Amino acid sequence: MIIQAGFDLEFLARLLIAPAGELLPRLVLIELDADMQFGDIALVSCQFDGRLKPHYDTILGHLDQDSTRYFAIAHAGCWPECADIHEPVLVEAEELRELALHRGFVMIGHFGLDDAGYMSNGPHYYFDRYRLGLPCTMDHWVHSKHGKCG
């Protein structure tokens, strides 16, 4: 399965965070390989309280150097819509992004889910629409009148 968009990641995370529509206090990790193929999805915590920092070691320890290049995190609970960069969960997500980058991993998504929908501190739509340097996952765009990948 090739992951082409942020909403693909949100769909995968929602399966564990809100099964049968019931929102659970969970933190999820989704791993992708260098070609943006789905690698793994892991439940990091069943008691997520809105803080990422206590889970840094678990998240980073789970990432596989041999098979993972990109990853995303998702958790129950959204941050305020007009939150600034100093919102604690956003600050901690940025810290996690930096720690992961130093180990050779790229965090491509951070999702907060609630009953009404989700928030994303990363790409929401098709990755090829953003200039992120990610592998092209939508070969049909190469031949489309709408544009080209990357």
N, C-alpha and C positions, 0 to 999 in steps of 0.2 A: 504494500500500500504506500503510495507516494503522498506525502503531505504537501498540498499546494497552497494552503491559505491558513490564516489565523483561525478562521471559524472551523476548520478541520480539527485543530487542536482543542478548541472549545467543546466540540461535539464529543471527542474522546474523553475529555475530563469530566464532562457532565454525567457520563455513564457511571462514574464512581462517586461523584460528589452529590448528585441528585438522582439516584436510581428511583424509578417509579414516581418521579416528581417531588420527592421529599428531600429537602436540602439537609445535608449532614455536615458536621464540622470537620471536614477533611482537607488535607493538603496532598496534591497529586503531582507526580513528576512524569513527564513524557519525554522519551529519548528518540532521536532520529539519527540516522547515519549520515555520512558525507554526501550522499545522493538524495537526501531528504526523505528516505524511506523510513517508515515507522520501525522502531527498534523495540521499545518496551514502554509499558506504563506501570508505574508503581505507586502504591499508597504509602506516602511518607508519614502521615499522621492521621489518626482518627479523632483527635482532640485539638484541631487547629484553633488557636485563640486569637488570631490576627497578627501574630508576630512570626516573622520568618527566621530571625537570627538563631533561635534555638535549634533550627533544623538545617542550618548550613552544612554541618559535618555529614549528616545523613544524606542530604541531597548530593553533595560533592562526592561522597564515598560510594554512592550507588552508580554514578556515571562511569561507564566502561571505556577506558582509553582505546581499546581495540575496535569497538563497534559504534561508539557514539561520537558525534561531532556537534550536533545541535540539540538543544533541549528547551522545554517550556515548563513552567510551573502553573498550577491552578489551585485555587482554594475557595472554600465557602466564604462568602462575604465580599461585598464590593467596597471600594473607597468612595468618598464623596465625589460627585460628578465634576465639580469645579475644584478638586483637590490640587494643591500646589505640590511642588517637588519635595516638600518637607513632610508630607504625610508619612508617618512611620513605616507603613507597609511598603510604600514606594521607595523610601530611602533604603530600607533593608533589601528590597529587590535589586536595587542598583548595586549595593555592596556585593550581593550574591553574584550578579552579572560580572563584576570585576574579578572576584575570586575565581570564578569559573574560567574566565578568559585567560588568567595566568596559568591555568592548568590545561589549556588548549580546547576548551569547550565554549560554544557560543550560545547564550541564552536568547532565543528568538521570540519568547512570549511569556507574559505574566498576566494571568486571568483571574479575576474575582467574579464568582458566580453567586447569584441570588435567585429568588423565585421569579423575578421579572425578566431576567436576562443576564448579561455579563458586561464587565468592564475589561478593557485590555490596555496594557501599557506597552504595546507593541503592535505589529501589523494586524489589522482586523481582516483584511481581504486577501486576495491573491498576492503571494509574495512577489510575483513577477511585476506587479504594479509599483513596487517600491524599489528604490536603488539601494539594496542592502548587501549586494555582493553574494547573494545566495545562489546555489545552483538552479539552473532553469528546470522547472518542474512541469511546465506547460508547453510541450512541443508544438501544439497547434498554434500558439501565439507566434512562433517563428515564421509561419507561413500565412499569417492573418493580415488583413489590411489594417487592423487595429494597432499593430506594433510588434515589437520583438522583445524577447526575454532579455533581462539584465542589461 
